[in-house]
Every structure is written in C-alpha cells, then in structure tokens.
C-alpha cells in the first residue's frame, strides 16, 4: 500500500501536459550525441542561440574537462567512460543539481528505487506501476493505431496491422514513457500559458501529445519490420515475423506504409520543429542500421562505435520523442535537455540489457531466437567487454563468427569473463543518469506530476530487471 500522500494509481487518470525546448541532436556533433545543435560545436557558440547560454557554457566546459590523449568512450552529453568508469562533467552535474562524482558500476549511485528529494531530506517512496497510470490512454492509443494503419489494398492492410492486433501489440513501452513524460512536465500555470499562446484547450494539447506517442510507435514498428528483413528473422514477439509469414517484399512495403502514415500524422501537428526532430530520428534509424551492416574490423571492436550505433538505432527515438512531447507544451531549454537526457539514457540502458538478454534469455522469453546477434556476426557490449579481458577473443571475432565453432569459442570466452556483469553495470549507470535527470526537474507540488515522475524513475528499474 502506498503512503497516504500517494493516491491509488489505478484510480487516477492523468491528463497532464509536458514541456520542452530545443535540446540536443547528435547529428550536429563530431561524435556521439554531445548535445544541442550547434553551428560551431568546437566552441559552443551556436549552442547559445539554440538552447540558451547555460548550454553553451556547459558545452565549452565539458569540452575542456577531458584530455584528448586519454582513451575514452563518449557516451553523450552527460559524461565519458574511461576504463569502465563513467564521469559526469562538472557542468552537467550543475545542470542536474548533483555533485560531480565518479560512478563505478553499482556503487555510489542513486538507488534505482528512487530517492525523492523534499526540503533537502531524502525520503523513500514506494514505486508505482507506470503502466497502470496510463492504462486508459494506452487502450485508446491502441485503437487509434489500428484505425490509422488501414490501407486500401487488403494485403497491405493486413501486413501493416500485423503488430497492432490485439495480443501482439507488445508492451507499449515507448508510448507509456511519453505519456508519463507529458504528465511529469505538466503544471497548471504552464498549461494555461500554452493554451493561451496556441489558442488550444488543455484536452487538445494532451491529444497532440498522444499523437507523438502514436507516431513514435508507428516509427518503431516500421523499424522492426525492416530490421527483420535485414536480419532474415523468422520470429518476433513470440509469433512468426511478418517477412517470414508474408515475404520480404510486402514486409518492406508495410514498413514504408507505416512511416508514411507517421509523416501524415506529424504534418497534422503543424509544428515544423517537431516534424524536423522526428524526421531526424528516421534518418538515425537508417544510419544506425547501415553502421551495423558496413562495419570495418576495427569499428566492430570499438565500444565508442557500438554506443554511437546504439544511440542511432534505439535511444534516438525515445529521447527525441521525449523532446518533441515537451516542445508541444513549451518548456525552458534546461528542462528540455533533462527530458532529452532521460530518454537517451533510458534508451541506452534498455539496449544494453537487451544485449545481455540475447546471451542469457531463452527463445520463449524473448519472443525471438536467443544468440541471434552473435550468430549474425553482430558484436555487442558483452563481447566487447570480454575482449578487453581476453585479447585473444579478437582473433575469433575478426574471423566473422561465420561458423558454429567460432560462435562457441566466443561464448566460452564470454563465460570466463565479466562481460555480462560489466554490461549490466553500464546499463545501471545510464539508468541512474536517467533518474538524476528526472530528479533535477523543477519542483512541483502537483500530485499527478510527482506520481508521474516517480513512475518514470520506476521504469528505469524495470528496464534493468526485465527478462524479455
């Protein structure tokens, strides 16, 4: 039973609006996701006009924090990995409102069951069920998605709705995050101000934010359809993949159809910034998949390359969608950056755990074949960490993992290493960075806002502990 300050989440229906600025976009940086768009990323000058002077200062300070001669892995605007350790930059810690510190795996981190800071005192509150908070909206969203993917040609309609049918629509993880982000960034005064500026009723604003959740889900499913063709997959979500059931050609066309419907929905929002933002996400999905298909030997064995690819393929969609949610309700640059950082770190943590489950899960639990990545010659974080402990594994990897003997040898090295554990620790670091971003949001006494923020933090715990 939750404390008296927390209402039963099953009895509440949250109708809150989020906020957002012009936060970071990784395509404008020399390396992986360092922050907001800038015409001059080397000195942060362009950042001032894009995301405010604070971000420009932050960019220059973060650039000066690390020596270019040190072997580092860029994991985004929040810090760097050096020998498995993530260091937050001083400027980012200032934005997040926390001390500059080093994070080693599971030590020194915020408890992922989330410490809520009130009046300077840390008070533990029970986690809430994120999915129950937006269950009604998710049901409406699912019905709207099914109606949006209707096509004139029956076969295309059947293909497009394949993963939107009852029972195989998945967990709706991304829409849940986005609806909760909308509520977590809401404030009654902000809602009134935005409604006045855009001549829009609060209900209409929430509907526009729901549209972002729908668009995001269509983009996500389209990417799954295309990925399954490229990977020659035969299962997805516990059933036959669309390409396996209906063939590659119709599967590609169904993915294209979903993207076109997403574009139509985007255009209806009449917000060019949001359109540009999510169009960039589609570009990132293509870029990430191309990076995976065309890697050189050195790139396949690079943690930095892996993290950049992971951002493009997984984290860009959720992070930029969080940003789009906020843009529609109008927030400060600093708050927008926090929303973006939450989504980016959550997305990276999600994929890191996904890579672990590819080795530790079963076909039944994952809804797809386990060991699918390594059998396709795709090198992920567990193998990269194992390679650091056993350099001789590099020779096996360089042979392409094209035969079962090489795969078995790689698995033997992985079993002797801390590759799985270190990947989980890196995922936990990103999850805690996501929690810090939520904790750093401006204080708000609205109960729905507080519950939604706790739910977003609880989602990071679920990401770390999920088994499928």
C-alpha positions as a printed NumPy array, in Angstrom:
array([[  0.   ,   0.   ,   0.   ],
       [  1.412,   3.41 ,  -0.999],
       [  1.775,   6.159,   1.556],
       [ -1.155,   8.482,   2.232],
       [  0.451,  11.121,   0.097],
       [  0.128,   8.874,  -2.932],
       [ -3.269,   8.037,  -4.321],
       [ -4.05 ,   4.628,  -5.704],
       [ -2.649,   4.885,  -9.241],
       [ -5.383,   2.608, -10.544],
       [ -7.965,   5.219,  -9.587],
       [ -6.313,   8.166, -11.292],
       [ -6.328,   9.148, -14.887],
       [ -3.552,  11.589, -15.583],
       [ -4.201,  14.314, -18.083],
       [ -1.051,  16.379, -17.984],
       [  0.965,  18.32 , -20.48 ],
       [  4.763,  18.24 , -20.862],
       [  7.288,  20.938, -21.783],
       [ 10.381,  21.201, -23.903],
       [ 12.98 ,  23.391, -25.631],
       [ 15.381,  22.929, -28.468],
       [ 17.551,  20.342, -26.777],
       [ 20.348,  18.203, -28.198],
       [ 20.525,  16.46 , -31.533],
       [ 23.501,  14.158, -32.08 ],
       [ 23.7  ,  14.653, -35.834],
       [ 25.431,  18.007, -35.345],
       [ 28.398,  16.709, -33.387],
       [ 31.745,  15.293, -34.303],
       [ 30.968,  12.223, -32.204],
       [ 28.123,  10.54 , -30.454],
       [ 25.327,  12.718, -29.078],
       [ 27.158,  15.503, -27.315],
       [ 24.377,  17.958, -27.056],
       [ 22.274,  20.544, -28.86 ],
       [ 22.596,  21.544, -32.478],
       [ 25.429,  23.988, -32.968],
       [ 26.884,  25.763, -35.972],
       [ 30.248,  25.649, -34.238],
       [ 30.425,  22.62 , -31.954],
       [ 34.061,  23.195, -31.106],
       [ 33.381,  26.288, -29.02 ],
       [ 29.667,  26.134, -28.247],
       [ 28.931,  29.49 , -29.869],
       [ 25.988,  28.174, -31.844],
       [ 24.568,  26.488, -28.791],
       [ 23.772,  29.769, -27.147],
       [ 21.212,  30.657, -29.798],
       [ 19.79 ,  27.14 , -29.886],
       [ 19.46 ,  26.139, -26.257],
       [ 20.355,  29.146, -24.187],
       [ 23.594,  30.484, -22.684],
       [ 23.696,  27.817, -19.991],
       [ 24.057,  25.069, -22.57 ],
       [ 26.719,  26.993, -24.466],
       [ 28.725,  27.367, -21.263],
       [ 28.123,  23.713, -20.459],
       [ 29.434,  22.646, -23.864],
       [ 32.68 ,  24.614, -23.594],
       [ 33.296,  23.407, -20.027],
       [ 32.614,  19.792, -20.901],
       [ 34.982,  20.05 , -23.89 ],
       [ 37.704,  21.332, -21.57 ],
       [ 37.142,  18.709, -18.894],
       [ 38.844,  15.795, -20.604],
       [ 42.281,  15.442, -22.139],
       [ 42.104,  14.271, -25.795],
       [ 45.07 ,  11.998, -25.154],
       [ 43.17 ,   9.758, -22.733],
       [ 41.432,   6.647, -24.073],
       [ 37.77 ,   7.477, -23.533],
       [ 34.407,   6.389, -24.827],
       [ 31.961,   9.187, -25.483],
       [ 28.577,   8.203, -24.056],
       [ 26.866,  11.502, -24.707],
       [ 26.437,  14.886, -23.181],
       [ 26.401,  13.654, -19.619],
       [ 29.893,  12.192, -19.31 ],
       [ 32.507,   9.718, -20.508],
       [ 33.516,   6.134, -19.912],
       [ 37.167,   5.568, -19.065],
       [ 38.204,   2.003, -18.238],
       [ 34.601,   1.144, -17.445],
       [ 34.06 ,   4.251, -15.271],
       [ 31.56 ,   6.967, -16.139],
       [ 32.459,  10.51 , -15.104],
       [ 29.874,  13.28 , -15.062],
       [ 31.144,  16.611, -16.298],
       [ 31.104,  19.453, -13.798],
       [ 28.783,  21.476, -15.998],
       [ 26.282,  18.672, -16.399],
       [ 26.259,  17.97 , -12.681],
       [ 25.458,  21.618, -12.164],
       [ 22.506,  21.372, -14.548],
       [ 21.357,  18.166, -12.867],
       [ 21.804,  19.621,  -9.403],
       [ 24.078,  16.866,  -8.105],
       [ 27.686,  16.577,  -7.016],
       [ 30.447,  15.908,  -9.518],
       [ 31.476,  12.345,  -8.888],
       [ 32.652,   9.116, -10.426],
       [ 30.337,   6.167, -10.826],
       [ 31.606,   2.617, -10.642],
       [ 29.048,   0.021, -11.614],
       [ 26.576,  -0.444,  -8.794],
       [ 28.43 ,   1.632,  -6.181],
       [ 27.808,   5.267,  -5.312],
       [ 24.716,   5.51 ,  -7.466],
       [ 21.256,   6.686,  -6.62 ],
       [ 19.093,   3.76 ,  -5.601],
       [ 17.067,   2.955,  -8.679],
       [ 14.039,   2.678,  -6.425],
       [ 14.377,   6.407,  -6.401],
       [ 15.068,   8.838,  -3.688],
       [ 12.632,  11.694,  -3.845],
       [ 14.222,  14.897,  -2.542],
       [ 11.908,  17.002,  -0.414],
       [ 13.036,  20.023,   1.64 ],
       [ 16.617,  18.77 ,   1.497],
       [ 15.724,  15.43 ,   3.088],
       [ 15.769,  12.116,   1.223],
       [ 12.543,  10.224,   1.587],
       [ 11.915,   6.825,   0.075],
       [  8.516,   6.384,  -1.526],
       [  7.071,   3.187,  -2.873],
       [  7.427,   2.621,  -6.62 ],
       [  4.251,   2.957,  -8.644],
       [  3.06 ,   0.895, -11.582],
       [  3.86 ,   3.078, -14.61 ],
       [  1.631,   1.176, -16.994],
       [ -1.475,   1.356, -14.797],
       [ -1.199,   5.153, -14.623],
       [ -1.796,   5.498, -18.364],
       [ -3.719,   2.262, -18.985],
       [ -6.846,   4.052, -20.228],
       [ -4.868,   6.208, -22.623],
       [ -2.872,   3.221, -23.879],
       [ -6.115,   1.433, -24.703],
       [ -7.362,   4.439, -26.655],
       [ -3.983,   4.766, -28.337],
       [ -4.019,   1.102, -29.405],
       [ -7.441,   1.512, -31.006],
       [ -6.372,   4.68 , -32.784],
       [ -3.248,   2.982, -34.107],
       [ -5.314,   0.142, -35.519],
       [ -7.573,   2.643, -37.28 ],
       [ -4.604,   4.638, -38.612],
       [ -2.983,   1.707, -40.421],
       [ -5.988,   0.812, -42.572],
       [ -4.998,   0.614, -46.247],
       [ -6.992,   0.354, -49.468],
       [ -5.197,  -2.819, -50.57 ],
       [ -6.263,  -5.702, -48.291],
       [ -2.891,  -7.439, -48.249],
       [ -1.083,  -4.226, -47.335],
       [ -3.661,  -3.528, -44.639],
       [ -3.139,  -6.997, -43.153],
       [  0.619,  -6.517, -43.194],
       [  0.538,  -3.006, -41.721],
       [ -1.676,  -4.006, -38.813],
       [  0.258,  -7.217, -38.122],
       [  1.872,  -5.971, -34.893],
       [ -1.013,  -3.709, -33.898],
       [ -3.52 ,  -6.536, -33.489],
       [ -4.833,  -7.466, -30.06 ],
       [ -2.429,  -9.777, -28.257],
       [  0.703,  -8.997, -30.268],
       [  0.95 ,  -5.24 , -29.824],
       [  3.789,  -5.583, -27.327],
       [  4.244,  -3.765, -24.026],
       [  3.764,  -0.271, -25.497],
       [  6.892,   0.751, -23.62 ],
       [  7.583,   3.904, -25.621],
       [  4.036,   5.312, -25.545],
       [  3.958,   4.699, -21.797],
       [  7.169,   6.666, -21.299],
       [  5.933,   9.52 , -23.47 ],
       [  2.538,   9.816, -21.799],
       [  4.189,   9.797, -18.382],
       [  6.715,  12.397, -19.535],
       [  3.817,  14.586, -20.622],
       [  2.303,  14.344, -17.151],
       [  5.649,  14.687, -15.366],
       [  6.387,  18.001, -17.055],
       [  2.918,  19.398, -16.593],
       [  1.995,  22.358, -14.434],
       [ -1.34 ,  24.101, -14.28 ],
       [  0.152,  27.546, -14.906],
       [  2.217,  26.273, -17.836],
       [ -0.83 ,  24.506, -19.257],
       [ -2.808,  27.734, -19.13 ],
       [  0.001,  29.73 , -20.715],
       [  0.458,  27.277, -23.566],
       [ -3.266,  27.046, -24.154],
       [ -3.457,  30.833, -24.375],
       [ -0.47 ,  31.115, -26.72 ],
       [ -1.641,  28.444, -29.149],
       [ -5.383,  29.042, -28.684],
       [ -5.732,  25.405, -27.716],
       [ -7.738,  23.759, -24.977],
       [ -5.832,  21.578, -22.481],
       [ -7.581,  18.486, -23.845],
       [ -6.385,  19.35 , -27.345],
       [ -2.839,  19.762, -26.101],
       [ -2.953,  16.346, -24.485],
       [ -4.336,  14.912, -27.724],
       [ -1.375,  16.353, -29.628],
       [  0.997,  14.762, -27.155],
       [ -0.828,  11.468, -27.563],
       [ -0.206,  11.841, -31.284],
       [  3.534,  11.92 , -30.604],
       [  3.175,   8.605, -28.756],
       [  1.283,   7.13 , -31.714],
       [  3.785,   8.437, -34.245],
       [  6.672,   7.086, -32.199],
       [  5.074,   3.641, -32.045],
       [  4.483,   3.59 , -35.804],
       [  8.103,   4.54 , -36.46 ],
       [  9.238,   1.872, -34.009],
       [  7.15 ,  -0.903, -35.578],
       [  8.227,   0.153, -39.081],
       [ 11.85 ,  -0.176, -37.993],
       [ 11.132,  -3.667, -36.622],
       [  9.628,  -4.763, -39.939],
       [ 12.643,  -3.507, -41.859],
       [ 15.119,  -4.936, -39.337],
       [ 13.545,  -8.382, -39.578],
       [ 14.034,  -8.348, -43.334],
       [ 17.673,  -7.302, -42.999],
       [ 18.297,  -9.884, -40.256],
       [ 16.332, -12.626, -42.032],
       [ 14.433, -13.123, -38.753],
       [ 11.661, -15.689, -38.508],
       [ 10.084, -14.733, -35.165],
       [  9.052, -11.509, -33.439],
       [  7.065, -11.073, -30.22 ],
       [  6.59 , -14.811, -29.964],
       [  4.985, -15.241, -33.388],
       [  6.253, -15.554, -36.924],
       [  7.84 , -12.344, -38.172],
       [  5.983, -10.565, -40.957],
       [  8.707, -11.274, -43.506],
       [  8.556, -14.961, -42.574],
       [  4.757, -15.073, -42.892],
       [  4.155, -12.787, -45.881],
       [  7.567, -12.377, -47.502],
       [ 10.248,  -9.705, -47.624],
       [  8.646,  -7.516, -50.27 ],
       [  5.337,  -6.997, -48.505],
       [  7.174,  -6.563, -45.196],
       [  9.292,  -3.73 , -46.613],
       [  6.221,  -2.097, -48.131],
       [  4.329,  -2.403, -44.846],
       [  7.185,  -0.649, -43.039],
       [  7.207,   2.099, -45.658],
       [  3.439,   2.445, -45.306],
       [  3.712,   2.901, -41.533],
       [  6.388,   5.565, -41.998],
       [  4.167,   7.399, -44.477],
       [  1.262,   7.319, -42.019],
       [  3.585,   8.641, -39.331],
       [  4.532,  11.507, -41.667],
       [  0.869,  12.372, -42.252],
       [  0.232,  12.406, -38.512],
       [  3.314,  14.568, -37.967],
       [  2.181,  17.08 , -40.574],
       [ -1.198,  17.394, -38.857],
       [  0.545,  18.759, -35.751],
       [  1.628,  21.816, -37.761],
       [  4.865,  22.172, -35.816],
       [  7.901,  22.299, -38.073],
       [ 10.337,  21.797, -35.202],
       [  8.669,  18.545, -34.176],
       [  8.487,  17.387, -37.801],
       [ 12.192,  18.068, -38.263],
       [ 13.037,  16.358, -34.998],
       [ 11.261,  13.083, -35.756],
       [ 12.394,  13.111, -39.378],
       [ 15.929,  13.135, -37.977],
       [ 15.022,  10.098, -35.872],
       [ 14.144,   8.172, -39.043],
       [ 17.478,   9.239, -40.51 ],
       [ 19.21 ,   7.948, -37.379],
       [ 17.462,   4.578, -37.672],
       [ 18.743,   4.188, -41.219],
       [ 22.206,   5.413, -40.25 ],
       [ 22.44 ,   3.016, -37.323],
       [ 21.368,   0.032, -39.39 ],
       [ 23.866,   0.953, -42.097],
       [ 26.617,   1.263, -39.487],
       [ 25.784,  -2.244, -38.305],
       [ 25.888,  -3.671, -41.825],
       [ 29.059,  -1.997, -43.056],
       [ 31.461,  -2.056, -40.12 ],
       [ 35.177,  -2.488, -40.543],
       [ 37.11 ,  -4.845, -38.285],
       [ 38.28 ,  -2.013, -36.035],
       [ 34.801,  -0.479, -35.818],
       [ 33.204,  -3.779, -34.844],
       [ 35.561,  -3.974, -31.876],
       [ 35.118,  -0.355, -30.775],
       [ 32.941,   0.43 , -27.757],
       [ 32.56 ,   4.018, -28.941],
       [ 31.298,   2.852, -32.326],
       [ 28.92 ,   0.412, -30.644],
       [ 27.453,   3.128, -28.381],
       [ 27.04 ,   5.535, -31.271],
       [ 25.257,   2.867, -33.309],
       [ 23.102,   2.008, -30.286],
       [ 22.081,   5.63 , -29.902],
       [ 21.028,   5.836, -33.539],
       [ 19.178,   2.51 , -33.58 ],
       [ 17.476,   2.654, -30.178],
       [ 17.968,   5.723, -27.998],
       [ 17.393,   8.451, -30.587],
       [ 13.718,   7.577, -30.994],
       [ 12.779,   7.701, -27.318],
       [ 14.999,  10.67 , -26.43 ],
       [ 13.885,  12.889, -29.288],
       [ 10.27 ,  11.86 , -28.793],
       [ 10.531,  12.99 , -25.159],
       [ 11.858,  16.262, -26.506],
       [  9.001,  16.514, -29.002],
       [  6.459,  15.932, -26.237],
       [  7.89 ,  18.889, -24.377],
       [  8.159,  21.145, -27.397],
       [  4.423,  20.95 , -27.878],
       [  3.786,  22.412, -24.425],
       [  6.763,  24.782, -24.284],
       [  9.477,  24.453, -21.667],
       [ 12.8  ,  26.059, -20.893],
       [ 15.946,  24.876, -22.65 ],
       [ 17.265,  23.407, -19.41 ],
       [ 14.145,  21.337, -18.727],
       [ 14.018,  20.208, -22.345],
       [ 17.573,  18.977, -22.072],
       [ 16.678,  16.996, -18.955],
       [ 13.753,  15.349, -20.76 ],
       [ 16.029,  14.506, -23.668],
       [ 18.715,  13.125, -21.352],
       [ 16.195,  10.951, -19.566],
       [ 15.103,   9.363, -22.829],
       [ 18.638,   8.986, -24.156],
       [ 19.964,   7.258, -21.06 ],
       [ 16.848,   5.115, -20.723],
       [ 17.222,   4.035, -24.345],
       [ 20.886,   3.142, -23.918],
       [ 20.157,   1.185, -20.73 ],
       [ 17.332,  -0.635, -22.499],
       [ 19.557,  -1.753, -25.369],
       [ 22.423,  -2.778, -23.088],
       [ 20.063,  -5.071, -21.18 ],
       [ 18.674,  -6.308, -24.491],
       [ 22.207,  -7.279, -25.492],
       [ 22.63 ,  -9.156, -22.21 ],
       [ 19.348, -10.996, -22.712],
       [ 20.475, -12.13 , -26.14 ],
       [ 23.026, -14.272, -24.284],
       [ 21.109, -15.125, -21.103],
       [ 17.484, -15.294, -22.224],
       [ 15.559, -18.081, -23.877],
       [ 13.732, -18.116, -27.175],
       [ 10.394, -18.32 , -25.341],
       [ 11.093, -15.4  , -23.008],
       [ 12.473, -13.103, -25.7  ],
       [  9.945, -13.878, -28.409],
       [ 12.849, -14.299, -30.83 ],
       [ 15.814, -16.588, -31.209],
       [ 18.417, -16.165, -28.483],
       [ 22.054, -15.617, -29.546],
       [ 20.623, -14.012, -32.68 ],
       [ 23.13 , -11.139, -32.708],
       [ 26.32 , -13.131, -32.373],
       [ 25.087, -15.704, -34.879],
       [ 24.712, -12.859, -37.352],
       [ 28.212, -11.637, -36.551],
       [ 26.942,  -8.597, -34.624],
       [ 29.28 ,  -7.656, -31.772],
       [ 27.623,  -6.127, -28.712],
       [ 28.766,  -4.844, -25.319],
       [ 29.181,  -8.215, -23.526],
       [ 31.609,  -9.464, -26.178],
       [ 33.408,  -6.103, -26.3  ],
       [ 33.971,  -6.201, -22.543],
       [ 35.057,  -9.853, -22.732],
       [ 37.549,  -8.874, -25.417],
       [ 39.181,  -6.422, -23.013],
       [ 39.858,  -9.29 , -20.599],
       [ 40.817, -11.827, -23.261],
       [ 42.504, -10.083, -26.209],
       [ 42.775, -13.423, -27.996],
       [ 38.995, -13.249, -28.492],
       [ 39.68 , -10.517, -31.058],
       [ 41.097, -13.113, -33.443],
       [ 37.895, -15.155, -33.211],
       [ 35.771, -12.057, -33.804],
       [ 37.874, -10.996, -36.789],
       [ 37.084, -14.307, -38.455],
       [ 33.49 , -13.116, -38.691],
       [ 31.783, -15.66 , -36.42 ],
       [ 30.535, -17.346, -39.565],
       [ 30.648, -20.903, -38.28 ],
       [ 29.313, -22.54 , -35.093],
       [ 32.819, -23.331, -33.819],
       [ 33.755, -19.637, -33.75 ],
       [ 30.479, -18.758, -32.02 ],
       [ 31.096, -21.448, -29.402],
       [ 34.638, -20.175, -28.843],
       [ 33.36 , -16.617, -28.36 ],
       [ 30.755, -17.862, -25.883],
       [ 33.448, -19.724, -23.948],
       [ 35.467, -16.531, -23.575],
       [ 32.331, -14.628, -22.584],
       [ 31.55 , -17.21 , -19.909],
       [ 35.016, -16.793, -18.384],
       [ 34.835, -13.01 , -18.438],
       [ 32.88 , -10.292, -16.633],
       [ 31.349,  -9.18 , -19.916],
       [ 27.755,  -9.777, -18.851],
       [ 28.27 ,  -8.169, -15.442],
       [ 30.054,  -5.115, -16.832],
       [ 27.318,  -4.612, -19.406],
       [ 24.717,  -4.676, -16.646],
       [ 26.789,  -2.189, -14.657],
       [ 26.993,   0.158, -17.626],
       [ 23.234,  -0.156, -18.09 ],
       [ 22.772,   0.695, -14.413],
       [ 24.914,   3.802, -14.804],
       [ 22.755,   5.023, -17.659],
       [ 19.597,   4.182, -15.708],
       [ 20.844,   6.269, -12.804],
       [ 21.667,   9.161, -15.112],
       [ 18.056,   8.942, -16.314],
       [ 16.848,   9.059, -12.698],
       [ 19.045,  12.083, -12.   ],
       [ 17.504,  13.902, -14.957],
       [ 14.004,  13.395, -13.538],
       [ 15.104,  14.386, -10.029],
       [ 16.563,  17.606, -11.426],
       [ 13.273,  18.759, -12.945],
       [ 11.833,  21.896, -11.32 ],
       [  9.978,  21.206,  -8.079],
       [  6.258,  20.702,  -8.452],
       [  3.725,  20.022,  -5.702],
       [  1.058,  18.706,  -8.052],
       [  0.351,  15.118,  -7.009],
       [ -0.142,  13.839, -10.568],
       [  3.172,  15.368, -11.6  ],
       [  5.004,  13.803,  -8.663],
       [  3.458,  10.378,  -9.259],
       [  4.339,  10.517, -12.954],
       [  7.94 ,  11.426, -12.176],
       [  8.208,   8.526,  -9.774],
       [  6.723,   6.269, -12.438],
       [  9.369,   7.378, -14.939],
       [ 12.047,   6.541, -12.397],
       [ 10.413,   3.195, -11.704],
       [ 10.54 ,   2.39 , -15.416],
       [ 14.329,   2.548, -15.275],
       [ 14.303,  -0.157, -12.596],
       [ 12.027,  -2.278, -14.753],
       [ 14.392,  -1.855, -17.679],
       [ 17.264,  -3.191, -15.579],
       [ 15.339,  -6.151, -14.178],
       [ 13.367,  -7.21 , -17.238],
       [ 13.762, -10.732, -18.578],
       [ 12.229, -10.2  , -22.006]])
